[in-house]
Structure formats: structure tokens, C-alpha cells
Amino acid sequence: MKGPKRKFEQFCKLHVPGNPLILYNIWNPGSAQAVASAGAKALATSSYAVAEAHGFTDGEHTPLFFVIDNLRRIVEATELPVSVDLEGGYTDQAKPANIGETIDLALDAGAVGCNLEDSVPATGKLRKAHDQAARIRTARKTANKAGLPFFINARTDVFLQGPSEQHNAAIVSEAVERAKAYADAGADCLFVPGLANIALIEKLVKASPLPINIMVDDALSIGALADSGVARVSYGASPYINATNALDEAARKANG
């Protein structure tokens, strides 16, 4: 267990406010090896990319057994720490319907951490903060029972409930309240996809008890995010989209 624990600890230490961990998200062993060879310090899957690359659609339509098998093959293909996007935790698909079982499967496959989102995959509707905190608490207890410092990246979708033009300080306050509840439940980081306003990001970083993970946006540079105190930057689905677009362009050229 000494080796795996070292990998967990390595991953946790990479989350430094002002010097963020950059995650160019992957979807299979080949993409993992490509990103690793480019100098990545850690790897993380994108649920959208995993789904689309294997003939499924995002939103927990990829069977859990496939997600875990794909994770295991990624972990075996690289020496880097690997975090897995578990969406809502597959609590409706896992049998028994318990997020602890999903975390056990991810741990067994070699993941050092995961994303857990607070919206319902089928509808995008936000769960109540105390309900999501209870799910995070169960995930943390499961990891503690295994004796591993599993990194829980608690994703809140408060900024995905409306257009970016409507993002304001009130939504930041809601995110901070959720961050407090999730931190108390055992989360390690707060992931806020959809937030691209640097002034609001700075407010959130200052008020949150958890380090902040931001999704890359065309309007945001890594330097600006680092200056704002962000601890983790994710590329999400864009690496997969860029790769498939490049493949499409090359195939069109090849076929005249």
C-alpha cells in the first residue's frame, strides 16, 4: 500500500492556490499516455469525453462497470495519479444504490480521487446542499475505511443554472455556502464549472474554505487564474473535442 499512498499524497500536494494543477482531461489509455508524455503531473478523466469516445452520451449513460474498467486500464497505462469523473456518483445505477460502493470500485481500480457533482445527471437540477453533503460524507467514510487519502473534488453546478451574463455575487455566496457544507463533509476541493468572470472567481477564492477548481474558458488565461488564487484548472471536454476535430480534418484531407 506504500506505493499507492505515495501517489495519493502526491496528487493532493499538487493543488496549490496561485500555482494550479493543470489537468488536460483524458478519456482512454492512449490519451492518458499522450498527455503524460507531454509533461503532465497528474491525469483526470472527463465523463463527457469517456462517454462520447465509447458510443455513449454524458449524464451517467455510460455504464458504471465500463467507467471503472476504462479507469483501471488508464491507471495501468501510466505512473501518474489518476482522478476519475464519477458525475453524480452513479447512485441510481450502482447496486446497492450507495455512493460508497461506487467509491470502493474507483479505489479498487486505482483512482486517487474523483469528481462528484451536486446536480442530478438526468435533469441538471441541483440537489439540496445538505443532501449532497451527506453523499460526500459517505464517500469520505468509504475512503477512510480503506485507509487512503482519496481526493474528493466536490463539483457544484450553481453556475450552470443560468447564462453567464446572470452570474453575480449572490450566486458566489450560494457557492460559498455549499463549499462550507461540502468541506465539513470531507471534500478537498470545490469545482465550479461555468464560472468565467475573473472578478467573481477572485471573490469565490477568497471566501471559500476549499481550494477552487476552474474550467478553462477562451476568455481566461492560466496566468490570470493563477493570479486569482485558483488551485486547479481543468480542460474538461475540450481536449476530446479538439482531437476529434483534428481527426475529422485529417480524414477529409486524406479522402480528397
C-alpha positions as CSV (number, residue, x, y, z in Angstrom):
1,M,0.0,0.0,0.0
2,K,3.0,2.3,0.4
3,G,3.3,2.9,-3.4
4,P,-0.4,3.8,-3.9
5,K,-0.4,6.0,-0.8
6,R,2.5,8.0,-2.2
7,K,0.5,8.6,-5.4
8,F,-2.5,9.9,-3.4
9,E,-0.3,12.2,-1.4
10,Q,1.5,13.4,-4.5
11,F,-1.8,14.3,-6.1
12,C,-3.1,16.2,-3.0
13,K,0.1,18.3,-2.8
14,L,-0.3,19.4,-6.4
15,H,-3.3,21.6,-5.5
16,V,-1.6,24.9,-4.7
17,P,-3.5,28.2,-4.8
18,G,-1.7,30.5,-7.1
19,N,0.2,27.6,-8.8
20,P,-2.7,25.5,-10.0
21,L,-2.6,21.9,-11.1
22,I,-3.3,21.8,-14.8
23,L,-5.5,18.8,-15.9
24,Y,-5.7,18.3,-19.7
25,N,-8.5,15.8,-19.4
26,I,-8.3,12.3,-20.9
27,W,-10.7,9.5,-21.9
28,N,-8.7,6.3,-22.5
29,P,-5.3,4.8,-22.1
30,G,-4.0,6.2,-25.4
31,S,-5.0,9.8,-24.5
32,A,-3.6,9.2,-21.0
33,Q,-0.2,8.2,-22.4
34,A,-0.1,11.2,-24.8
35,V,-0.9,13.7,-22.1
36,A,1.6,12.1,-19.7
37,S,4.3,12.2,-22.3
38,A,3.7,15.9,-22.7
39,G,4.8,16.6,-19.1
40,A,1.5,16.3,-17.1
41,K,1.9,16.0,-13.4
42,A,-1.5,14.1,-13.0
43,L,-4.4,12.9,-15.1
44,A,-8.1,13.2,-14.9
45,T,-10.9,11.8,-17.0
46,S,-13.8,13.8,-18.4
47,S,-17.1,12.0,-18.2
48,Y,-18.2,13.7,-21.5
49,A,-15.1,12.5,-23.3
50,V,-15.3,9.0,-21.9
51,A,-18.9,8.7,-22.9
52,E,-18.6,10.2,-26.4
53,A,-15.4,8.3,-27.2
54,H,-17.1,5.0,-26.5
55,G,-20.5,5.4,-28.1
56,F,-22.4,6.8,-25.1
57,T,-23.7,10.2,-24.1
58,D,-22.8,12.1,-21.0
59,G,-25.1,12.1,-17.9
60,E,-24.3,8.6,-16.4
61,H,-25.4,6.9,-19.6
62,T,-22.0,5.2,-19.7
63,P,-22.5,2.0,-17.6
64,L,-20.6,2.1,-14.3
65,F,-18.8,-1.1,-15.0
66,F,-17.4,0.4,-18.2
67,V,-16.4,3.6,-16.5
68,I,-14.5,1.6,-13.9
69,D,-12.9,-0.8,-16.4
70,N,-11.8,2.1,-18.5
71,L,-10.3,3.8,-15.4
72,R,-8.4,0.6,-14.5
73,R,-6.9,0.4,-17.9
74,I,-5.9,4.1,-17.7
75,V,-4.3,3.6,-14.3
76,E,-2.3,0.6,-15.7
77,A,-1.1,2.6,-18.6
78,T,0.6,5.4,-16.7
79,E,2.6,6.1,-13.5
80,L,0.8,9.3,-12.9
81,P,-2.0,9.8,-10.3
82,V,-5.4,9.5,-12.0
83,S,-8.7,11.1,-10.9
84,V,-12.0,9.9,-12.2
85,D,-15.1,11.8,-13.1
86,L,-17.9,9.9,-11.4
87,E,-20.6,12.5,-12.3
88,G,-23.3,12.2,-9.6
89,G,-21.7,9.0,-8.2
90,Y,-23.9,6.6,-10.0
91,T,-26.2,6.2,-7.0
92,D,-29.1,5.2,-9.2
93,Q,-27.2,2.6,-11.2
94,A,-24.9,1.0,-8.5
95,K,-26.4,-2.0,-6.7
96,P,-27.0,-1.4,-3.9
97,A,-27.7,2.3,-4.7
98,N,-25.0,3.6,-2.5
99,I,-22.3,6.1,-3.4
100,G,-19.9,4.2,-1.1
101,E,-20.0,1.2,-3.4
102,T,-19.0,3.5,-6.3
103,I,-16.1,4.9,-4.4
104,D,-15.0,1.4,-3.4
105,L,-14.9,0.5,-7.1
106,A,-12.9,3.6,-8.0
107,L,-10.4,2.9,-5.3
108,D,-10.0,-0.7,-6.3
109,A,-9.4,0.5,-9.9
110,G,-6.6,2.7,-8.7
111,A,-8.1,6.2,-8.7
112,V,-6.6,8.8,-6.4
113,G,-9.6,11.0,-6.4
114,C,-12.9,11.8,-8.1
115,N,-15.3,14.5,-9.2
116,L,-18.8,14.3,-7.5
117,E,-21.3,16.8,-8.8
118,D,-24.3,18.2,-6.9
119,S,-26.8,18.2,-9.8
120,V,-28.9,15.3,-10.9
121,P,-27.4,14.0,-14.2
122,A,-30.7,13.3,-15.8
123,T,-32.1,16.8,-15.3
124,G,-29.3,19.1,-14.3
125,K,-31.4,20.2,-11.3
126,L,-29.4,21.0,-8.2
127,R,-29.6,18.7,-5.2
128,K,-30.1,20.3,-1.8
129,A,-26.8,21.2,-0.2
130,H,-27.4,19.0,2.8
131,D,-28.2,16.0,0.6
132,Q,-25.0,16.4,-1.4
133,A,-23.0,16.9,1.8
134,A,-24.4,13.6,3.1
135,R,-23.2,11.9,-0.2
136,I,-19.8,13.4,0.2
137,R,-19.7,12.3,3.8
138,T,-20.4,8.7,2.8
139,A,-17.7,8.9,0.1
140,R,-15.2,10.2,2.7
141,K,-16.1,7.5,5.2
142,T,-15.6,4.9,2.5
143,A,-12.1,6.2,1.6
144,N,-11.2,6.5,5.3
145,K,-12.2,2.9,5.8
146,A,-9.8,1.9,3.0
147,G,-7.1,3.9,4.7
148,L,-6.4,6.1,1.7
149,P,-6.4,9.9,1.4
150,F,-8.9,9.9,-1.6
151,F,-9.2,13.4,-3.1
152,I,-12.9,14.4,-3.4
153,N,-13.3,17.2,-5.9
154,A,-16.8,18.5,-5.0
155,R,-18.4,19.9,-8.1
156,T,-21.2,22.5,-7.7
157,D,-23.3,23.3,-10.7
158,V,-24.7,26.6,-9.3
159,F,-23.1,28.5,-12.2
160,L,-24.7,26.2,-14.8
161,Q,-28.3,27.0,-13.8
162,G,-28.4,30.2,-15.9
163,P,-26.4,32.1,-18.6
164,S,-23.0,33.6,-17.7
165,E,-24.4,37.1,-18.1
166,Q,-26.5,36.5,-15.0
167,H,-23.7,35.4,-12.8
168,N,-23.3,37.6,-9.8
169,A,-22.2,37.9,-6.1
170,A,-25.4,36.2,-4.9
171,I,-24.5,33.0,-6.8
172,V,-21.0,33.3,-5.5
173,S,-22.5,33.4,-2.0
174,E,-24.5,30.3,-2.7
175,A,-21.4,28.5,-3.9
176,V,-19.5,29.5,-0.8
177,E,-22.3,28.1,1.4
178,R,-22.1,24.9,-0.5
179,A,-18.3,24.9,-0.1
180,K,-18.7,25.2,3.6
181,A,-21.1,22.3,3.8
182,Y,-19.0,20.1,1.5
183,A,-15.8,20.9,3.4
184,D,-17.4,19.9,6.6
185,A,-18.5,16.7,5.0
186,G,-14.9,15.9,3.9
187,A,-14.5,17.4,0.4
188,D,-11.0,18.5,-0.6
189,C,-11.7,21.0,-3.4
190,L,-14.6,22.9,-5.0
191,F,-15.1,22.6,-8.7
192,V,-17.2,25.4,-10.2
193,P,-17.8,24.7,-14.0
194,G,-19.4,27.6,-15.8
195,L,-17.8,30.4,-13.9
196,A,-15.6,32.5,-16.2
197,N,-15.8,36.0,-14.6
198,I,-12.4,36.6,-13.1
199,A,-13.7,39.2,-10.6
200,L,-16.3,36.6,-9.3
201,I,-13.6,33.9,-9.3
202,E,-11.4,36.1,-7.1
203,K,-14.4,36.6,-4.7
204,L,-15.0,32.9,-4.5
205,V,-11.4,32.0,-3.9
206,K,-11.2,34.5,-1.0
207,A,-14.4,33.3,0.6
208,S,-14.3,29.6,0.0
209,P,-12.9,27.2,2.7
210,L,-11.9,24.9,-0.1
211,P,-9.3,25.4,-2.9
212,I,-11.0,26.3,-6.2
213,N,-11.0,24.3,-9.4
214,I,-12.0,26.3,-12.6
215,M,-12.8,25.0,-16.0
216,V,-10.7,26.6,-18.7
217,D,-12.5,29.2,-20.9
218,D,-11.4,31.0,-24.0
219,A,-11.7,34.3,-22.0
220,L,-9.5,33.0,-19.2
221,S,-5.7,32.5,-19.3
222,I,-3.9,30.1,-17.0
223,G,-1.9,33.1,-15.7
224,A,-5.0,35.1,-14.8
225,L,-6.4,32.1,-13.0
226,A,-3.2,31.5,-11.1
227,D,-3.1,35.2,-10.1
228,S,-6.6,34.9,-8.8
229,G,-5.5,32.1,-6.4
230,V,-7.1,29.1,-8.3
231,A,-5.6,25.8,-7.2
232,R,-6.7,23.5,-10.1
233,V,-7.6,24.1,-13.8
234,S,-9.5,21.6,-15.8
235,Y,-9.9,21.4,-19.6
236,G,-13.0,19.2,-19.4
237,A,-14.3,18.0,-22.8
238,S,-12.2,20.4,-25.0
239,P,-9.2,18.0,-25.4
240,Y,-11.5,15.3,-26.8
241,I,-13.4,17.8,-29.0
242,N,-10.1,19.2,-30.3
243,A,-8.8,15.7,-31.0
244,T,-11.9,14.6,-32.9
245,N,-12.0,17.8,-34.9
246,A,-8.3,17.3,-35.9
247,L,-9.1,13.7,-36.9
248,D,-12.1,14.8,-38.9
249,E,-10.0,17.5,-40.7
250,A,-7.1,15.0,-41.4
251,A,-9.6,12.4,-42.7
252,R,-11.2,14.9,-45.0
253,K,-7.8,15.8,-46.5
254,A,-7.0,12.1,-46.9
255,N,-10.2,11.4,-48.7
256,G,-9.8,14.4,-51.0
